[in-house]
Amino acid sequence: MAIHRFIHTTLISLLVAGMVACGGTQLAGGGIGGTGISQGPITGFGSIFVNGVEFNTNNATIIKDGLPVTQKDLKVGMIVTVSGNIATSTSGTAATVTYAKELQGPITAITLPNTLTVLGQEVNVDNFTKIEVTGVSSAGIANLNLQDTVEVSGFPAVNGAIRATYIEVKPPSADVELTGFVSASANKVVTIGTQAVDISAINPLVTPVLGEYVEVKGVLSGTILQASSFDAKSRSLESTNADKAELQGLVNSVNSSTEFLINGQAVQTSSQTNFNGGTADDINVGQWLEVEGSLANGVLIAATVTFEDDISLEGNVAALNGNSISLDGYPGISIEVNDVLTDGSTNPHGIGDHVKIRGRKLSSSCGTAVCLLATELESTTISGATPMELQGPLEAFDPAAGTITVLGITIDTSPIQSFSGTGITDATSFFNTVKIGDLIDTTGSQVGGAITWQAIELND
């Protein structure tokens, strides 16, 4: 694990140095809301929807992989950077829309329910991933095949894995593209993930740095990628100041209780920051967050931080089955842990261990009613009663019976004395306020197999 720690430390230093050196460009003014920049996956079209904002693209310049294109060349799930102005929380006008894929190449391994290997990179698929296969509607990982050439857009994790938001099967091609972190370099051969890259044809010859995030283009020669270009890359917002800034991505590092990096972009929180689906203490390396605020001197000042991985479970490990675990007290829930530790560290767990897990639902089946993908796992030591937590979207509720259902688990709220949330003080105000899809956090304890739920909160 020493090399992972070295890569992680080097990456943090490079990202910080890059932000200081790059400076960026200031956006042009205009619009009711002022200058704006937004980076995240496309969620819809009318013009283009990113991070909940519909951007008018009538006069926008649209760039895809370095070339001008039209809006019809963009797809739902592709991660783009939109600059222009943001008039309101839901509308804006785009000056430029920029898209660049994370990688393109053949699939060399498929590990169900949610992992691919492409050019030596682990690609994780979940219910947020849009998969496009010609002739297949609502395609999933089961519609992908070994040696399919795929284009992948997503968020890179520090350990080299990619959280895919978009995958498209493309015509077979010898040309490949790869972005990732340099994990080794010797004799003009660079390793990115597990992919060997021969950079001997690059002129002038580059000097790779361990932990550097790079983009490589070239062709495959057997299992070796013969590079025709090799460039340092960044996913930061690349702007200095903006009245409104919005960003989705994975946390690269946590520097203090109020400062962290996401996609190489410095973020600062304060006592005024609103947290949805978690707290400041829950922010860890590898977490998927959406941050909204403003840019000042290259730093994103966060007004709101939303946890995209907003499902939480706490309890004791009841069973292990390969990459899957289940927890005592949560029947029907299976948790995949194959990409759980996105900072590259290890955190062993065994039957009976007490764990805290944060993650998200998988659309594919893993043999049980609910399949989750863990993105963070913390093993802790406890004494006495076992702490329990269940946080997830509300699936059903019955005020008359006093029950709620979260992740297939039905909870009788009648013994619960503590109800909280905006405008909520008791069971009556709770049931009068909640709606399907609301994020609910329930905590309690377990003694001798019996669970007592003690508090319930509506995360708004």
C-alpha positions in Angstrom: 0.0 0.0 0.0 3.0 2.3 0.2 2.8 3.3 -3.5 -0.9 4.3 -3.0 0.0 6.6 -0.1 2.8 8.1 -2.2 0.6 8.6 -5.2 -2.1 10.2 -3.0 0.4 12.6 -1.4 2.0 13.5 -4.7 -1.4 14.1 -6.3 -2.5 16.5 -3.6 0.7 18.5 -4.0 0.4 18.6 -7.8 -3.3 19.7 -7.6 -2.5 22.5 -5.2 0.5 23.6 -7.1 -1.5 23.5 -10.4 -4.2 25.7 -9.0 -1.7 28.3 -7.8 0.1 28.3 -11.1 -2.8 28.2 -13.5 -4.8 31.2 -12.4 -7.4 30.6 -15.0 -9.5 33.2 -16.9 -12.2 35.3 -15.6 -15.6 34.9 -17.2 -17.3 37.7 -19.1 -20.1 39.5 -17.2 -23.7 39.6 -18.0 -27.1 38.3 -17.0 -29.3 38.9 -14.0 -27.4 36.5 -11.8 -24.0 37.4 -13.1 -21.1 35.3 -14.3 -21.4 31.6 -13.9 -19.7 28.3 -14.4 -21.0 24.8 -13.9 -19.4 21.4 -14.3 -21.2 18.1 -14.1 -23.1 15.4 -16.1 -25.8 16.5 -18.6 -29.1 15.4 -17.2 -31.4 16.6 -20.0 -32.0 18.7 -23.0 -34.3 21.6 -24.0 -31.2 23.6 -24.2 -28.9 21.7 -21.8 -29.4 20.8 -18.1 -26.4 20.6 -15.8 -26.5 20.6 -12.0 -30.2 21.5 -12.1 -29.8 24.6 -14.3 -31.2 24.8 -17.8 -28.7 26.7 -20.0 -29.8 28.4 -23.2 -27.3 27.3 -25.8 -28.6 29.3 -28.8 -25.4 31.3 -29.1 -23.0 29.0 -27.4 -19.8 27.5 -28.7 -19.8 23.8 -28.1 -16.5 21.9 -28.0 -16.3 18.1 -27.9 -12.8 16.5 -27.6 -11.2 19.7 -28.8 -13.4 20.2 -31.9 -16.4 22.4 -32.5 -19.7 20.5 -32.7 -23.4 21.1 -32.3 -25.6 20.2 -29.4 -26.9 17.0 -31.0 -23.4 15.6 -30.5 -23.8 15.8 -26.7 -25.6 13.0 -24.7 -27.2 12.7 -21.3 -24.5 11.6 -18.8 -21.6 13.3 -20.5 -19.6 15.5 -18.1 -19.4 19.0 -19.4 -18.2 22.4 -18.3 -20.6 25.3 -19.0 -19.5 28.9 -18.8 -21.6 32.0 -19.3 -24.1 33.4 -16.8 -26.5 31.9 -14.3 -29.6 34.1 -14.0 -31.5 32.0 -11.4 -31.1 28.7 -9.5 -32.7 27.0 -12.5 -31.8 29.0 -15.6 -28.8 30.4 -17.3 -27.2 31.3 -20.7 -24.2 29.3 -21.9 -21.3 31.0 -23.7 -19.2 27.8 -24.0 -19.9 24.1 -23.4 -16.9 21.8 -23.3 -16.8 18.0 -23.2 -13.8 15.7 -23.1 -14.1 11.9 -22.6 -12.1 10.1 -19.8 -11.2 7.2 -22.1 -12.0 5.2 -25.2 -10.8 1.6 -25.9 -11.8 -2.0 -25.7 -13.3 -3.8 -22.7 -10.9 -6.4 -21.4 -12.9 -7.6 -18.4 -16.5 -7.4 -17.1 -17.1 -8.2 -13.4 -20.8 -8.2 -12.5 -22.7 -6.4 -11.1 -20.9 -3.2 -11.7 -17.3 -3.2 -12.9 -15.5 -3.0 -16.3 -11.8 -2.9 -17.2 -10.9 -0.6 -20.1 -7.3 0.1 -21.0 -6.2 -1.1 -17.6 -8.7 1.3 -15.8 -11.4 0.1 -13.4 -14.7 1.6 -14.6 -17.5 1.5 -12.0 -21.1 1.4 -13.2 -24.1 2.4 -11.1 -27.7 3.6 -11.4 -26.5 7.0 -12.5 -24.6 5.6 -15.5 -26.1 6.2 -18.9 -25.2 3.3 -21.2 -25.8 3.6 -24.9 -25.8 0.5 -27.2 -27.1 0.7 -30.7 -30.5 -0.9 -31.0 -30.9 -1.4 -27.2 -33.2 0.8 -25.1 -32.4 1.3 -21.4 -29.1 -0.6 -21.9 -27.2 -1.8 -18.8 -23.9 -3.5 -18.1 -25.3 -6.8 -19.2 -25.5 -5.4 -22.7 -21.8 -4.8 -22.9 -19.4 -7.4 -24.2 -15.7 -8.2 -24.0 -13.7 -6.3 -26.7 -16.5 -3.8 -27.3 -14.9 -0.4 -27.9 -16.4 2.0 -25.5 -16.3 5.7 -24.8 -16.4 6.6 -21.1 -17.2 9.9 -19.3 -17.0 10.0 -15.6 -15.2 11.1 -12.4 -11.6 9.9 -11.7 -10.9 8.6 -8.2 -7.5 8.9 -6.6 -6.9 5.1 -6.9 -7.4 5.4 -10.7 -10.9 4.0 -10.9 -13.5 5.9 -12.9 -17.0 6.5 -11.6 -18.8 6.3 -15.0 -21.7 8.7 -15.8 -21.8 7.8 -19.6 -20.7 4.8 -21.6 -21.3 4.4 -25.3 -20.4 1.4 -27.5 -18.4 2.7 -30.5 -17.3 1.2 -33.8 -14.0 -0.9 -33.3 -10.9 1.3 -33.7 -7.2 1.0 -33.2 -7.1 4.5 -31.9 -7.5 4.8 -28.1 -7.6 7.6 -25.6 -6.9 7.3 -21.9 -6.8 9.7 -18.9 -5.6 8.6 -15.5 -3.0 8.9 -12.8 0.7 7.9 -13.4 1.5 5.1 -11.0 4.9 4.1 -12.3 7.5 5.2 -14.9 10.7 3.5 -16.1 12.6 3.2 -19.4 10.1 5.3 -21.3 7.2 3.1 -20.3 4.5 4.7 -18.0 1.9 2.8 -16.1 -1.6 4.3 -15.8 -3.9 2.1 -13.7 -2.6 -1.3 -15.0 -2.1 0.0 -18.6 1.5 0.1 -19.9 2.1 3.2 -22.1 5.2 3.5 -24.3 6.0 7.2 -24.6 9.3 6.7 -26.6 7.7 8.3 -29.8 6.7 11.5 -28.0 8.9 14.4 -29.2 10.1 16.2 -27.2 10.2 13.3 -24.7 8.1 14.1 -21.6 9.1 13.4 -18.0 6.1 11.8 -16.3 5.6 12.5 -12.6 4.2 9.9 -10.2 0.6 10.8 -9.3 0.2 13.2 -12.2 -3.2 13.2 -14.0 -2.6 12.9 -17.7 -4.3 12.4 -21.1 -2.8 9.9 -23.5 -3.7 9.3 -27.2 -2.3 6.5 -29.4 -2.9 3.0 -30.7 -2.8 -0.4 -29.1 0.1 -2.7 -30.1 -0.7 -6.0 -28.4 -1.2 -5.0 -24.8 1.0 -1.9 -25.0 -0.5 1.6 -25.7 1.9 3.3 -28.1 1.4 7.0 -27.3 1.2 9.7 -29.9 0.5 12.4 -27.3 0.9 12.7 -23.6 -0.4 15.8 -21.7 -1.1 16.8 -18.1 -4.8 17.5 -17.5 -7.1 19.0 -14.9 -10.8 18.9 -14.2 -10.7 22.1 -12.1 -13.1 24.9 -13.1 -10.1 26.9 -14.6 -11.6 30.2 -13.6 -10.6 32.8 -11.0 -13.8 34.6 -10.2 -17.5 33.9 -10.9 -20.7 35.1 -9.2 -22.1 31.6 -9.3 -20.2 28.3 -9.5 -21.5 24.7 -9.4 -19.4 21.5 -9.5 -19.9 17.8 -9.2 -17.1 15.3 -8.6 -15.1 13.1 -6.3 -13.1 14.6 -3.4 -9.4 14.4 -4.0 -8.2 15.5 -0.6 -9.4 16.9 2.7 -7.0 19.6 3.9 -8.9 20.7 7.0 -12.4 20.8 8.5 -13.3 23.6 6.1 -11.1 23.0 3.0 -11.0 20.2 0.4 -10.3 19.6 -3.2 -12.8 18.2 -5.7 -11.7 17.5 -9.3 -8.6 19.5 -8.4 -10.8 22.5 -7.5 -10.2 24.1 -4.1 -13.5 24.4 -2.0 -14.0 26.3 1.2 -16.9 25.8 3.6 -18.0 27.9 6.6 -20.6 28.0 9.3 -23.0 29.4 6.7 -22.7 26.4 4.3 -25.8 24.3 4.1 -25.1 20.5 4.0 -27.6 18.1 2.4 -27.3 14.3 3.0 -24.4 14.6 5.5 -22.3 17.0 7.5 -18.9 18.6 7.2 -17.5 15.7 9.2 -18.7 13.2 6.6 -16.6 14.6 3.8 -13.8 12.1 2.9 -11.5 11.4 0.0 -13.4 9.6 -2.8 -16.9 11.0 -2.0 -19.2 12.2 -4.7 -20.3 15.7 -3.9 -22.2 18.6 -5.6 -21.0 22.0 -4.5 -22.8 25.3 -5.2 -21.4 28.7 -4.4 -19.2 31.4 -5.9 -15.6 31.6 -7.1 -13.3 34.1 -5.4 -9.6 34.1 -6.3 -9.8 30.6 -7.7 -11.5 29.1 -4.6 -15.1 27.8 -4.7 -16.8 29.4 -1.6 -19.5 26.8 -0.8 -23.1 27.9 -0.1 -24.4 24.3 -0.4 -22.7 20.9 -0.3 -24.9 17.9 -1.4 -23.8 14.3 -0.9 -24.6 12.4 -4.1 -23.7 9.2 -2.2 -26.4 9.8 0.3 -27.2 6.3 1.5 -25.8 5.4 4.9 -25.9 2.2 6.9 -24.4 1.3 10.3 -24.3 -2.1 11.9 -22.4 -5.3 12.3 -21.2 -7.4 9.4 -23.5 -10.5 9.2 -22.1 -12.3 6.1 -19.3 -12.1 3.5 -19.7 -13.3 -0.1 -16.8 -12.3 -2.4 -17.1 -8.6 -2.9 -20.5 -8.4 -1.2 -21.4 -8.0 2.5 -24.6 -7.9 4.4 -25.3 -6.3 7.8 -27.3 -7.7 10.7 -30.7 -6.0 10.9 -31.0 -5.1 7.3 -32.6 -8.1 5.5 -32.7 -8.0 1.7 -29.8 -5.5 1.4 -26.5 -6.6 -0.3 -23.6 -4.2 -0.4 -20.9 -4.4 -3.1 -17.5 -3.2 -1.7 -15.3 -3.7 -4.7 -14.6 0.0 -5.2 -15.4 1.1 -1.7 -12.1 2.7 -0.8 -11.6 5.2 -3.5 -8.6 6.8 -1.8 -6.5 3.7 -2.5 -6.2 2.6 1.1 -7.3 -0.6 2.7 -9.8 -1.2 5.5 -10.3 -4.9 6.2 -13.6 -6.1 7.6 -14.9 -9.4 8.8 -18.0 -11.1 10.2 -19.0 -9.4 13.4 -17.1 -6.2 12.7 -19.0 -2.9 13.3 -19.0 -0.8 10.2 -20.3 2.5 8.9 -21.0 2.5 5.1 -21.9 5.3 2.7 -22.9 4.5 -0.9 -25.6 4.5 -3.5 -28.1 2.1 -5.1 -27.2 -0.1 -8.1 -29.7 -0.6 -10.8 -28.3 -4.1 -11.6 -29.2 -7.1 -9.4 -26.8 -8.7 -7.0 -29.2 -11.5 -5.9 -31.2 -9.6 -3.2 -34.0 -7.1 -3.2 -31.7 -4.0 -2.8 -28.2 -3.8 -4.2 -25.9 -1.0 -2.9 -22.5 0.1 -4.1 -20.4 1.2 -1.1 -18.1 4.2 -1.6 -16.9 4.5 1.9 -16.4 2.0 4.7 -15.2 2.7 8.2 -14.6 -0.1 10.7 -15.1 1.0 14.3 -14.8 -0.6 17.8 -17.9 -0.4 20.0 -18.9 -1.6 23.4 -22.4 -2.2 24.7 -25.4 -1.7 22.4 -24.7 -1.7 18.7 -25.4 1.7 17.1 -27.7 1.5 14.0 -28.3 4.0 11.2 -30.4 3.8 8.1 -30.4 6.8 5.7 -31.9 6.7 2.3 -34.8 8.0 0.1 -38.3 7.5 1.5 -40.1 4.7 -0.5 -43.4 4.5 1.3 -45.1 5.8 4.4 -48.4 5.2 6.2 -49.5 7.9 8.7 -52.3 5.8 10.1 -50.0 2.8 10.8 -47.1 5.1 11.7 -44.7 3.3 9.4 -42.0 4.4 6.8 -40.1 2.3 4.3 -36.5 3.0 3.4 -34.4 0.7 1.2 -37.0 -2.0 1.6 -36.9 -1.8 5.4 -40.2 -0.9 7.1 -39.8 0.9 10.4 -42.6 1.4 13.0 -42.1 5.0 14.1 -44.6 4.8 17.0 -41.9 4.2 19.7 -39.8 7.0 18.4 -39.7 10.2 20.5 -37.3 12.4 18.5 -38.5 13.8 15.1 -36.5 16.6 13.5 -36.3 18.6 10.2 -37.5 22.0 9.1 -40.8 22.6 10.7 -40.9 19.1 12.3 -41.3 18.6 16.0 -43.3 15.4 16.4 -44.8 12.4 14.5 -47.8 14.4 13.3 -45.7 17.2 11.7 -43.3 14.6 10.3 -46.0 12.7 8.4 -47.7 16.0 7.3 -44.4 17.2 5.8 -42.6 14.2 4.2 -43.1 13.0 0.6 -41.8 10.1 -1.4 -38.2 10.5 -2.3 -37.2 12.6 0.7 -34.0 11.7 2.3 -34.7 10.2 5.7 -32.1 9.4 8.4 -33.1 7.0 11.2 -30.8 6.1 14.1 -31.1 3.6 17.0 -29.4 0.7 18.7 -29.5 -3.1 18.6 -29.3 -5.4 21.7 -29.5 -9.2 21.4 -30.8 -8.9 17.9 -33.6 -6.5 18.8 -33.5 -3.1 17.1 -34.9 0.0 18.8 -35.2 3.0 16.5 -34.8 6.2 18.6 -34.7 9.2 16.3 -35.8 10.2 12.8 -34.8 13.2 10.7 -35.9 14.7 7.4 -32.7 15.9 5.6 -33.8 19.0 3.7 
